[in-house]
Amino acid sequence: MTIPFVLACLWCIAANFAAMIPSRRSHWPAAFVLLASGIPILIWLYFENGPWFALIFLAAGVSMLRWPVLYLVRWLKRIGGHPD
């Protein structure tokens, strides 16, 4: 296994642990940290292992961080002027 693949697996484990924290307040800072660390891992995974592994990791990340992604899509629609 390559280093980016191992890091992607560790990122998924960290995301699951962050979701298990009972405090509502700690989810958003954890989500920002996971987003900031997941994007470079995604890019590195793409260059080392190809697009299919990167797409699988992207789908896993979106499924775990669905609320930040949903708010991002809503925000982009709002600033783009598209009606909902």
Backbone atoms as SQL, in Angstrom:
CREATE TABLE atoms (id INTEGER PRIMARY KEY, chain TEXT, resi INTEGER, resn TEXT, atom TEXT, x REAL, y REAL, z REAL);
INSERT INTO atoms VALUES
  (1, 'A', 1, 'MET', 'N', 0.833, -1.176, 0.000),
  (2, 'A', 1, 'MET', 'CA', 0.000, 0.000, 0.000),
  (3, 'A', 1, 'MET', 'C', 0.881, 1.244, 0.000),
  (4, 'A', 2, 'THR', 'N', 0.390, 2.246, -0.699),
  (5, 'A', 2, 'THR', 'CA', 1.145, 3.488, -0.768),
  (6, 'A', 2, 'THR', 'C', 0.823, 4.376, 0.440),
  (7, 'A', 3, 'ILE', 'N', 1.680, 5.345, 0.657),
  (8, 'A', 3, 'ILE', 'CA', 1.506, 6.258, 1.798),
  (9, 'A', 3, 'ILE', 'C', 0.195, 7.044, 1.703),
  (10, 'A', 4, 'PRO', 'N', -0.172, 7.585, 0.526),
  (11, 'A', 4, 'PRO', 'CA', -1.444, 8.313, 0.475),
  (12, 'A', 4, 'PRO', 'C', -2.650, 7.419, 0.767),
  (13, 'A', 5, 'PHE', 'N', -2.592, 6.163, 0.365),
  (14, 'A', 5, 'PHE', 'CA', -3.692, 5.240, 0.647),
  (15, 'A', 5, 'PHE', 'C', -3.811, 4.985, 2.146),
  (16, 'A', 6, 'VAL', 'N', -2.695, 4.824, 2.808),
  (17, 'A', 6, 'VAL', 'CA', -2.699, 4.632, 4.267),
  (18, 'A', 6, 'VAL', 'C', -3.215, 5.891, 4.957),
  (19, 'A', 7, 'LEU', 'N', -2.778, 7.067, 4.503),
  (20, 'A', 7, 'LEU', 'CA', -3.260, 8.314, 5.082),
  (21, 'A', 7, 'LEU', 'C', -4.758, 8.496, 4.856),
  (22, 'A', 8, 'ALA', 'N', -5.250, 8.081, 3.701),
  (23, 'A', 8, 'ALA', 'CA', -6.688, 8.171, 3.429),
  (24, 'A', 8, 'ALA', 'C', -7.472, 7.266, 4.379),
  (25, 'A', 9, 'CYS', 'N', -6.958, 6.085, 4.628),
  (26, 'A', 9, 'CYS', 'CA', -7.618, 5.185, 5.581),
  (27, 'A', 9, 'CYS', 'C', -7.588, 5.757, 6.991),
  (28, 'A', 10, 'LEU', 'N', -6.463, 6.339, 7.390),
  (29, 'A', 10, 'LEU', 'CA', -6.376, 6.970, 8.708),
  (30, 'A', 10, 'LEU', 'C', -7.295, 8.180, 8.803),
  (31, 'A', 11, 'TRP', 'N', -7.446, 8.918, 7.711),
  (32, 'A', 11, 'TRP', 'CA', -8.350, 10.052, 7.690),
  (33, 'A', 11, 'TRP', 'C', -9.790, 9.582, 7.912),
  (34, 'A', 12, 'CYS', 'N', -10.168, 8.484, 7.271),
  (35, 'A', 12, 'CYS', 'CA', -11.523, 7.938, 7.456),
  (36, 'A', 12, 'CYS', 'C', -11.745, 7.503, 8.906),
  (37, 'A', 13, 'ILE', 'N', -10.745, 6.899, 9.516),
  (38, 'A', 13, 'ILE', 'CA', -10.858, 6.495, 10.924),
  (39, 'A', 13, 'ILE', 'C', -10.986, 7.732, 11.808),
  (40, 'A', 14, 'ALA', 'N', -10.196, 8.762, 11.525),
  (41, 'A', 14, 'ALA', 'CA', -10.276, 10.004, 12.309),
  (42, 'A', 14, 'ALA', 'C', -11.640, 10.670, 12.141),
  (43, 'A', 15, 'ALA', 'N', -12.204, 10.636, 10.940),
  (44, 'A', 15, 'ALA', 'CA', -13.522, 11.217, 10.715),
  (45, 'A', 15, 'ALA', 'C', -14.587, 10.465, 11.497),
  (46, 'A', 16, 'ASN', 'N', -14.459, 9.159, 11.578),
  (47, 'A', 16, 'ASN', 'CA', -15.426, 8.379, 12.359),
  (48, 'A', 16, 'ASN', 'C', -15.291, 8.667, 13.844),
  (49, 'A', 17, 'PHE', 'N', -14.075, 8.807, 14.339),
  (50, 'A', 17, 'PHE', 'CA', -13.891, 9.160, 15.746),
  (51, 'A', 17, 'PHE', 'C', -14.431, 10.560, 16.036),
  (52, 'A', 18, 'ALA', 'N', -14.228, 11.497, 15.119),
  (53, 'A', 18, 'ALA', 'CA', -14.750, 12.848, 15.311),
  (54, 'A', 18, 'ALA', 'C', -16.270, 12.851, 15.344),
  (55, 'A', 19, 'ALA', 'N', -16.887, 11.968, 14.594),
  (56, 'A', 19, 'ALA', 'CA', -18.351, 11.882, 14.594),
  (57, 'A', 19, 'ALA', 'C', -18.876, 11.271, 15.882),
  (58, 'A', 20, 'MET', 'N', -18.059, 10.495, 16.569),
  (59, 'A', 20, 'MET', 'CA', -18.509, 9.864, 17.811),
  (60, 'A', 20, 'MET', 'C', -18.416, 10.775, 19.028),
  (61, 'A', 21, 'ILE', 'N', -17.797, 11.932, 18.890),
  (62, 'A', 21, 'ILE', 'CA', -17.696, 12.861, 20.012),
  (63, 'A', 21, 'ILE', 'C', -19.102, 13.374, 20.329),
  (64, 'A', 22, 'PRO', 'N', -19.539, 13.296, 21.569),
  (65, 'A', 22, 'PRO', 'CA', -20.930, 13.634, 21.868),
  (66, 'A', 22, 'PRO', 'C', -21.272, 15.118, 21.816),
  (67, 'A', 23, 'SER', 'N', -20.324, 15.993, 21.859),
  (68, 'A', 23, 'SER', 'CA', -20.598, 17.430, 21.900),
  (69, 'A', 23, 'SER', 'C', -20.946, 17.960, 20.515),
  (70, 'A', 24, 'ARG', 'N', -22.017, 18.742, 20.433),
  (71, 'A', 24, 'ARG', 'CA', -22.373, 19.370, 19.167),
  (72, 'A', 24, 'ARG', 'C', -21.360, 20.432, 18.773),
  (73, 'A', 25, 'ARG', 'N', -20.796, 21.057, 19.765),
  (74, 'A', 25, 'ARG', 'CA', -19.882, 22.162, 19.516),
  (75, 'A', 25, 'ARG', 'C', -18.584, 21.722, 18.834),
  (76, 'A', 26, 'SER', 'N', -18.160, 20.517, 19.064),
  (77, 'A', 26, 'SER', 'CA', -16.873, 20.072, 18.529),
  (78, 'A', 26, 'SER', 'C', -16.957, 19.517, 17.114),
  (79, 'A', 27, 'HIS', 'N', -18.140, 19.368, 16.575),
  (80, 'A', 27, 'HIS', 'CA', -18.242, 18.792, 15.233),
  (81, 'A', 27, 'HIS', 'C', -17.749, 19.742, 14.144),
  (82, 'A', 28, 'TRP', 'N', -18.093, 21.027, 14.230),
  (83, 'A', 28, 'TRP', 'CA', -17.677, 21.946, 13.177),
  (84, 'A', 28, 'TRP', 'C', -16.181, 22.190, 13.144),
  (85, 'A', 29, 'PRO', 'N', -15.506, 22.417, 14.275),
  (86, 'A', 29, 'PRO', 'CA', -14.045, 22.539, 14.190),
  (87, 'A', 29, 'PRO', 'C', -13.384, 21.265, 13.668),
  (88, 'A', 30, 'ALA', 'N', -13.916, 20.117, 14.072),
  (89, 'A', 30, 'ALA', 'CA', -13.368, 18.858, 13.566),
  (90, 'A', 30, 'ALA', 'C', -13.598, 18.739, 12.066),
  (91, 'A', 31, 'ALA', 'N', -14.763, 19.199, 11.599),
  (92, 'A', 31, 'ALA', 'CA', -15.051, 19.149, 10.159),
  (93, 'A', 31, 'ALA', 'C', -14.093, 20.039, 9.377),
  (94, 'A', 32, 'PHE', 'N', -13.779, 21.222, 9.921),
  (95, 'A', 32, 'PHE', 'CA', -12.843, 22.104, 9.228),
  (96, 'A', 32, 'PHE', 'C', -11.444, 21.499, 9.165),
  (97, 'A', 33, 'VAL', 'N', -11.021, 20.865, 10.241),
  (98, 'A', 33, 'VAL', 'CA', -9.712, 20.206, 10.254),
  (99, 'A', 33, 'VAL', 'C', -9.699, 19.048, 9.269),
  (100, 'A', 34, 'LEU', 'N', -10.779, 18.281, 9.243),
  (101, 'A', 34, 'LEU', 'CA', -10.849, 17.149, 8.317),
  (102, 'A', 34, 'LEU', 'C', -10.870, 17.617, 6.867),
  (103, 'A', 35, 'LEU', 'N', -11.575, 18.703, 6.594),
  (104, 'A', 35, 'LEU', 'CA', -11.570, 19.246, 5.230),
  (105, 'A', 35, 'LEU', 'C', -10.185, 19.744, 4.834),
  (106, 'A', 36, 'ALA', 'N', -9.546, 20.460, 5.746),
  (107, 'A', 36, 'ALA', 'CA', -8.229, 21.013, 5.441),
  (108, 'A', 36, 'ALA', 'C', -7.181, 19.928, 5.253),
  (109, 'A', 37, 'SER', 'N', -7.318, 18.819, 5.945),
  (110, 'A', 37, 'SER', 'CA', -6.348, 17.736, 5.783),
  (111, 'A', 37, 'SER', 'C', -6.756, 16.757, 4.682),
  (112, 'A', 38, 'GLY', 'N', -8.033, 16.667, 4.391),
  (113, 'A', 38, 'GLY', 'CA', -8.500, 15.706, 3.392),
  (114, 'A', 38, 'GLY', 'C', -8.217, 16.110, 1.962),
  (115, 'A', 39, 'ILE', 'N', -8.244, 17.399, 1.685),
  (116, 'A', 39, 'ILE', 'CA', -8.020, 17.857, 0.313),
  (117, 'A', 39, 'ILE', 'C', -6.603, 17.551, -0.172),
  (118, 'A', 40, 'PRO', 'N', -5.544, 17.832, 0.608),
  (119, 'A', 40, 'PRO', 'CA', -4.214, 17.427, 0.134),
  (120, 'A', 40, 'PRO', 'C', -4.046, 15.914, 0.013),
  (121, 'A', 41, 'ILE', 'N', -4.680, 15.170, 0.919),
  (122, 'A', 41, 'ILE', 'CA', -4.607, 13.708, 0.817),
  (123, 'A', 41, 'ILE', 'C', -5.292, 13.249, -0.464),
  (124, 'A', 42, 'LEU', 'N', -6.436, 13.866, -0.791),
  (125, 'A', 42, 'LEU', 'CA', -7.157, 13.520, -2.025),
  (126, 'A', 42, 'LEU', 'C', -6.294, 13.779, -3.250),
  (127, 'A', 43, 'ILE', 'N', -5.634, 14.917, -3.296),
  (128, 'A', 43, 'ILE', 'CA', -4.782, 15.253, -4.441),
  (129, 'A', 43, 'ILE', 'C', -3.601, 14.294, -4.533),
  (130, 'A', 44, 'TRP', 'N', -2.969, 14.020, -3.399),
  (131, 'A', 44, 'TRP', 'CA', -1.837, 13.095, -3.380),
  (132, 'A', 44, 'TRP', 'C', -2.271, 11.693, -3.783),
  (133, 'A', 45, 'LEU', 'N', -3.434, 11.278, -3.308),
  (134, 'A', 45, 'LEU', 'CA', -3.971, 9.965, -3.658),
  (135, 'A', 45, 'LEU', 'C', -4.240, 9.877, -5.157),
  (136, 'A', 46, 'TYR', 'N', -4.724, 10.968, -5.731),
  (137, 'A', 46, 'TYR', 'CA', -4.978, 10.991, -7.172),
  (138, 'A', 46, 'TYR', 'C', -3.688, 10.802, -7.965),
  (139, 'A', 47, 'PHE', 'N', -2.634, 11.502, -7.575),
  (140, 'A', 47, 'PHE', 'CA', -1.383, 11.409, -8.322),
  (141, 'A', 47, 'PHE', 'C', -0.665, 10.080, -8.104),
  (142, 'A', 48, 'GLU', 'N', -0.788, 9.496, -6.928),
  (143, 'A', 48, 'GLU', 'CA', -0.088, 8.239, -6.644),
  (144, 'A', 48, 'GLU', 'C', -0.867, 7.000, -7.094),
  (145, 'A', 49, 'ASN', 'N', -2.195, 6.999, -6.897),
  (146, 'A', 49, 'ASN', 'CA', -2.967, 5.783, -7.134),
  (147, 'A', 49, 'ASN', 'C', -3.963, 5.885, -8.277),
  (148, 'A', 50, 'GLY', 'N', -4.176, 7.063, -8.808),
  (149, 'A', 50, 'GLY', 'CA', -5.079, 7.210, -9.936),
  (150, 'A', 50, 'GLY', 'C', -6.439, 7.759, -9.546),
  (151, 'A', 51, 'PRO', 'N', -7.254, 8.034, -10.559),
  (152, 'A', 51, 'PRO', 'CA', -8.523, 8.708, -10.304),
  (153, 'A', 51, 'PRO', 'C', -9.571, 7.852, -9.597),
  (154, 'A', 52, 'TRP', 'N', -9.531, 6.539, -9.780),
  (155, 'A', 52, 'TRP', 'CA', -10.581, 5.705, -9.168),
  (156, 'A', 52, 'TRP', 'C', -10.465, 5.676, -7.652),
  (157, 'A', 53, 'PHE', 'N', -9.249, 5.547, -7.141),
  (158, 'A', 53, 'PHE', 'CA', -9.073, 5.583, -5.689),
  (159, 'A', 53, 'PHE', 'C', -9.420, 6.969, -5.143),
  (160, 'A', 54, 'ALA', 'N', -9.074, 8.004, -5.905),
  (161, 'A', 54, 'ALA', 'CA', -9.399, 9.364, -5.466),
  (162, 'A', 54, 'ALA', 'C', -10.911, 9.582, -5.443),
  (163, 'A', 55, 'LEU', 'N', -11.624, 9.051, -6.419),
  (164, 'A', 55, 'LEU', 'CA', -13.079, 9.182, -6.433),
  (165, 'A', 55, 'LEU', 'C', -13.724, 8.413, -5.283),
  (166, 'A', 56, 'ILE', 'N', -13.193, 7.253, -4.969),
  (167, 'A', 56, 'ILE', 'CA', -13.719, 6.481, -3.837),
  (168, 'A', 56, 'ILE', 'C', -13.484, 7.238, -2.534),
  (169, 'A', 57, 'PHE', 'N', -12.300, 7.812, -2.379),
  (170, 'A', 57, 'PHE', 'CA', -12.002, 8.594, -1.179),
  (171, 'A', 57, 'PHE', 'C', -12.864, 9.852, -1.124),
  (172, 'A', 58, 'LEU', 'N', -13.085, 10.490, -2.252),
  (173, 'A', 58, 'LEU', 'CA', -13.944, 11.670, -2.298),
  (174, 'A', 58, 'LEU', 'C', -15.374, 11.313, -1.899),
  (175, 'A', 59, 'ALA', 'N', -15.884, 10.199, -2.405),
  (176, 'A', 59, 'ALA', 'CA', -17.236, 9.769, -2.033),
  (177, 'A', 59, 'ALA', 'C', -17.321, 9.446, -0.547),
  (178, 'A', 60, 'ALA', 'N', -16.287, 8.822, -0.002),
  (179, 'A', 60, 'ALA', 'CA', -16.281, 8.525, 1.434),
  (180, 'A', 60, 'ALA', 'C', -16.237, 9.812, 2.244),
  (181, 'A', 61, 'GLY', 'N', -15.447, 10.766, 1.809),
  (182, 'A', 61, 'GLY', 'CA', -15.354, 12.037, 2.518),
  (183, 'A', 61, 'GLY', 'C', -16.650, 12.825, 2.472),
  (184, 'A', 62, 'VAL', 'N', -17.298, 12.832, 1.321),
  (185, 'A', 62, 'VAL', 'CA', -18.568, 13.539, 1.199),
  (186, 'A', 62, 'VAL', 'C', -19.649, 12.858, 2.037),
  (187, 'A', 63, 'SER', 'N', -19.627, 11.545, 2.107),
  (188, 'A', 63, 'SER', 'CA', -20.635, 10.860, 2.914),
  (189, 'A', 63, 'SER', 'C', -20.422, 11.101, 4.404),
  (190, 'A', 64, 'MET', 'N', -19.174, 11.271, 4.833),
  (191, 'A', 64, 'MET', 'CA', -18.914, 11.527, 6.247),
  (192, 'A', 64, 'MET', 'C', -19.096, 12.992, 6.606),
  (193, 'A', 65, 'LEU', 'N', -18.791, 13.882, 5.685),
  (194, 'A', 65, 'LEU', 'CA', -18.897, 15.324, 5.942),
  (195, 'A', 65, 'LEU', 'C', -20.044, 15.919, 5.125),
  (196, 'A', 66, 'ARG', 'N', -21.184, 15.281, 5.160),
  (197, 'A', 66, 'ARG', 'CA', -22.284, 15.703, 4.296),
  (198, 'A', 66, 'ARG', 'C', -22.848, 17.065, 4.666),
  (199, 'A', 67, 'TRP', 'N', -22.897, 17.441, 5.940),
  (200, 'A', 67, 'TRP', 'CA', -23.458, 18.743, 6.311),
  (201, 'A', 67, 'TRP', 'C', -22.582, 19.898, 5.860),
  (202, 'A', 68, 'PRO', 'N', -21.270, 19.869, 6.052),
  (203, 'A', 68, 'PRO', 'CA', -20.473, 20.973, 5.491),
  (204, 'A', 68, 'PRO', 'C', -20.585, 21.064, 3.975),
  (205, 'A', 69, 'VAL', 'N', -20.686, 19.933, 3.299),
  (206, 'A', 69, 'VAL', 'CA', -20.824, 19.948, 1.841),
  (207, 'A', 69, 'VAL', 'C', -22.185, 20.521, 1.451),
  (208, 'A', 70, 'LEU', 'N', -23.230, 20.156, 2.185),
  (209, 'A', 70, 'LEU', 'CA', -24.560, 20.679, 1.913),
  (210, 'A', 70, 'LEU', 'C', -24.606, 22.193, 2.116),
  (211, 'A', 71, 'TYR', 'N', -24.010, 22.681, 3.196),
  (212, 'A', 71, 'TYR', 'CA', -23.969, 24.118, 3.433),
  (213, 'A', 71, 'TYR', 'C', -23.130, 24.833, 2.377),
  (214, 'A', 72, 'LEU', 'N', -22.072, 24.216, 1.909),
  (215, 'A', 72, 'LEU', 'CA', -21.273, 24.809, 0.843),
  (216, 'A', 72, 'LEU', 'C', -22.078, 24.936, -0.445),
  (217, 'A', 73, 'VAL', 'N', -22.833, 23.901, -0.797),
  (218, 'A', 73, 'VAL', 'CA', -23.657, 23.941, -2.007),
  (219, 'A', 73, 'VAL', 'C', -24.725, 25.019, -1.873),
  (220, 'A', 74, 'ARG', 'N', -25.365, 25.114, -0.696),
  (221, 'A', 74, 'ARG', 'CA', -26.371, 26.162, -0.482),
  (222, 'A', 74, 'ARG', 'C', -25.754, 27.552, -0.591),
  (223, 'A', 75, 'TRP', 'N', -24.563, 27.724, -0.035),
  (224, 'A', 75, 'TRP', 'CA', -23.895, 29.015, -0.080),
  (225, 'A', 75, 'TRP', 'C', -23.524, 29.376, -1.518),
  (226, 'A', 76, 'LEU', 'N', -23.032, 28.399, -2.284),
  (227, 'A', 76, 'LEU', 'CA', -22.679, 28.663, -3.673),
  (228, 'A', 76, 'LEU', 'C', -23.903, 29.022, -4.489),
  (229, 'A', 77, 'LYS', 'N', -25.045, 28.368, -4.220),
  (230, 'A', 77, 'LYS', 'CA', -26.284, 28.721, -4.913),
  (231, 'A', 77, 'LYS', 'C', -26.723, 30.144, -4.562),
  (232, 'A', 78, 'ARG', 'N', -26.569, 30.499, -3.286),
  (233, 'A', 78, 'ARG', 'CA', -27.000, 31.806, -2.837),
  (234, 'A', 78, 'ARG', 'C', -26.167, 32.922, -3.463),
  (235, 'A', 79, 'ILE', 'N', -24.836, 32.738, -3.525),
  (236, 'A', 79, 'ILE', 'CA', -24.014, 33.802, -4.106),
  (237, 'A', 79, 'ILE', 'C', -24.059, 33.781, -5.631),
  (238, 'A', 80, 'GLY', 'N', -24.439, 32.644, -6.206),
  (239, 'A', 80, 'GLY', 'CA', -24.538, 32.558, -7.648),
  (240, 'A', 80, 'GLY', 'C', -25.858, 33.085, -8.177),
  (241, 'A', 81, 'GLY', 'N', -26.823, 33.299, -7.296),
  (242, 'A', 81, 'GLY', 'CA', -28.109, 33.823, -7.723),
  (243, 'A', 81, 'GLY', 'C', -29.060, 32.785, -8.262),
  (244, 'A', 82, 'HIS', 'N', -28.759, 31.509, -8.046),
  (245, 'A', 82, 'HIS', 'CA', -29.665, 30.456, -8.515),
  (246, 'A', 82, 'HIS', 'C', -30.783, 30.257, -7.512),
  (247, 'A', 83, 'PRO', 'N', -32.022, 30.204, -7.993),
  (248, 'A', 83, 'PRO', 'CA', -33.118, 29.934, -7.045),
  (249, 'A', 83, 'PRO', 'C', -33.080, 28.482, -6.585),
  (250, 'A', 84, 'ASP', 'N', -33.530, 28.270, -5.381),
  (251, 'A', 84, 'ASP', 'CA', -33.505, 26.924, -4.814),
  (252, 'A', 84, 'ASP', 'C', -34.586, 26.033, -5.286);
